[in-house]
């Protein structure tokens, strides 16, 4: 018990004094995960919308694949991205393994299916005739798509949050493709694993608290969105 | 006005297939500017599909649609057409924002400048009685309010053609009545050309100049309301339009819940309080009309007219006797009564019906 209590006390101190290392790791984690979420939104959001609004053979299969992808184990993603980026691998020429770019790439692979799956559902739950209603008000195709996205903005926001929540808290991929290099590829999760391994529970607890606050915020916003009533 | 005026909207050889099944087959369709056309038919008769096709929201499998004589061929052509017409759906389909922004949405898409938008939004909101709701969130509106907002969002565009797909079918009766009245006067005031899909004959009579009856994807009859209702071409139309006799008339006097309506120079008494001078339609069912050859003992029938039998048609277990009393009437009688009255074409007969049997329909021409 004493260990935990001491840990929490020192963790508070680290947070209160804005320990430069903890602050640096936090900001770096946010930067990497926000970038990865942004990329995933561009790819996954567009894919989800396209999938919701078109009909083609094999659509069901593709949707099942995306839904499976929503639960990809980060370690598996980490392994495949590592192989891809390995010096002799197909993307080895990029020379980005063990750099922040590699983490962003791996996290994008994790978050894209999550965002695509939720965006797909978000657009599908809009009334079927809404698309026609927008067109009949005089919208071009591009304006119609924008308008639909705006109508689905809350569930789309939920998609972004879910994607962000997924990547900020994963450790398997970051550690494999980033390598937890101090000052370069160390993120909240990999640092927590390392500090705990070294017995530095105070720092580990401080890092965990920050992660907890981040995930709590994400979930609070998600819950708020889900509980909101829908228009007629 | 030239007699051969070009229609504002026409369709030729329209065919719509869905999943290999033909859902619509309309060889010829024409709509004159300023006309309100009601498309009536049961659920699944193709009303919605026809509306969506005419509004260019759905591509026909075959056939052409012509707007002011020009075929809608290319995608830019169809987009330009959609900026000049609009459609109101069964569901209000409002955007998740304020009522004012909903009303403004189409104007923005059509590039109407800001100050004009504000002015037109206010005017349309007044027409539909939703001015106090403009700053309200659309998702907080009741069903009737939402449908009013949806209609206002269409009228504010001043569309050259307005397509309406049963916009009242989801509403409770009192809400629906009030909305029908407001929609009727909005259509009259703006002289908007409109196509309204409905499965309700009375809605059609109240709002439209012409009726087209749809059955299994085909227009089985089209014409003025009077023609379609009084002279159905087949049994389907007769059964679907229900009330068989519809007479146009003008109110001459009104009071104490009763009114007198002049029909072809004669006076019919009916229940209702329309304003004198108002043009109305009188609906009557043949089963409510009794026939006799001699003036009998006093009955409670307020209306009694002498006419000549024009035609006797068998109708299942009954006969339908058609009369000319100065206006057209029809009555159902049993084979035995037919024998007892010794009715034959050309013979004079007395037709009577109660004031309560007359269904007063206030029309868009009132």
Interface residues (C-beta under 8 A of the other chain):
Chain A: X127 X129 X130 X132 X133 X135 X136 X137 X138 X139 X140 X143 X147 X150 X151 X153 X229 X230 X231 X232
Chain B: X52 X55 X57 X58 X79 X82 X83 X85 X86 X87 X89 X91 X92 X93 X94 X95 X96 X105 X106 X109 X110 X137 X138 X139 X141 X143 X146 X153 X157 X163
